[in-house]
Amino acid sequence: QVQLVESGGGLVQAGGSLRLSCAASGRIHSITSMGWYRQLPGKQRELVASVTSDRRTNYGDYVKGRFTGSRDNAKTTVFLQMNRMNTEDTAIYYCTAEQVGIRFWGQGTQVTVAS
């Protein structure tokens, strides 16, 4: 099992920035990828950013150029730097970690962008 603990959510003004962190614990040695999804009200969960163990990144189209995913050197923490945020970024953001055939989820952190 892998446990994920998110931090850094909250309220931000449109045009502002926010940084999310997620620390993994447990059976972390076999994690292949970590990242972030988000769920807007009434919508399905969608990819925001993913970062592989060799630091390759992948982003949802709506955040490219604004958000940056990264991992620390120990590869146990994943970050999401969110810049130039807008009201459509308001959502619950979930940290995720993937092993072969298994995906683990954090509890989610609320991010609200005020106009």
C-alpha positions in Angstrom: 0.0 0.0 0.0 1.0 3.6 -0.6 -0.3 6.5 1.5 -0.5 9.9 0.0 -0.9 13.2 2.0 -1.7 16.4 0.1 -1.1 19.9 1.3 -1.3 23.5 -0.1 -4.8 23.9 -1.2 -6.9 26.9 -0.4 -8.3 30.2 -1.8 -6.5 32.3 -4.4 -7.4 35.3 -6.6 -7.7 34.9 -10.3 -4.3 35.5 -11.9 -2.5 34.3 -8.8 -0.4 31.2 -7.9 -0.7 28.2 -5.6 1.6 25.3 -4.9 0.4 21.8 -4.0 2.5 19.1 -2.4 1.9 15.4 -1.9 4.1 13.1 0.2 4.1 9.4 -0.3 4.8 6.8 2.3 4.5 3.0 2.6 5.6 0.8 -0.3 7.2 3.7 -2.2 10.0 1.7 -3.9 7.8 0.5 -6.7 6.1 3.8 -7.6 6.5 4.5 -11.3 4.6 7.7 -11.6 3.1 10.4 -9.4 0.9 13.2 -10.3 -2.3 15.2 -10.0 -5.9 14.9 -11.1 -8.7 17.2 -10.4 -12.5 17.0 -10.3 -14.7 20.0 -11.1 -18.2 20.1 -9.7 -20.4 17.7 -11.7 -17.5 16.5 -13.9 -15.4 13.4 -14.1 -11.9 13.4 -12.6 -9.3 14.6 -15.2 -5.6 14.6 -15.5 -3.7 17.7 -14.5 -0.1 16.6 -14.5 2.0 13.4 -14.1 5.7 12.9 -13.5 7.4 9.6 -14.0 10.4 8.4 -12.0 12.8 9.7 -14.7 10.9 13.0 -14.5 9.1 12.9 -17.8 5.9 15.0 -17.6 2.5 14.9 -19.1 -0.2 17.6 -18.8 -3.9 18.2 -19.4 -4.4 20.5 -22.3 -6.1 23.2 -20.2 -3.1 23.6 -17.9 -0.2 23.5 -20.4 2.0 26.5 -20.0 0.5 27.5 -16.6 1.0 24.5 -14.3 4.2 22.6 -13.7 4.5 19.2 -12.1 7.8 18.1 -10.4 9.2 15.5 -8.0 11.8 15.8 -5.3 15.2 14.0 -5.5 13.9 11.2 -3.3 11.0 10.8 -5.6 8.6 10.5 -2.7 7.0 13.9 -3.0 5.2 15.4 -6.0 4.5 19.1 -6.4 2.2 21.1 -8.6 3.0 24.7 -9.2 -0.1 26.5 -10.5 0.3 29.9 -12.1 -2.0 32.3 -13.9 -5.0 30.6 -12.3 -8.5 31.2 -13.4 -11.9 30.5 -11.9 -12.2 27.3 -14.1 -9.3 25.8 -12.1 -11.6 25.6 -9.1 -11.8 21.9 -8.2 -10.8 19.3 -5.8 -7.2 18.2 -6.6 -6.2 14.7 -6.0 -2.7 13.3 -5.7 -2.0 10.0 -7.3 0.7 7.4 -7.3 1.0 4.5 -9.7 2.6 1.1 -9.4 2.3 -1.5 -12.1 -1.4 -2.1 -12.4 -2.4 -0.2 -9.3 -3.2 3.5 -8.7 -3.4 5.0 -5.3 -5.2 8.3 -4.5 -4.9 10.9 -1.8 -8.0 12.3 -0.1 -8.0 15.5 -2.2 -7.5 19.1 -1.4 -9.9 21.9 -2.4 -8.6 24.7 -4.6 -10.8 27.7 -5.1 -10.0 30.6 -7.5 -12.0 33.8 -6.8 -12.7 36.3 -9.5 
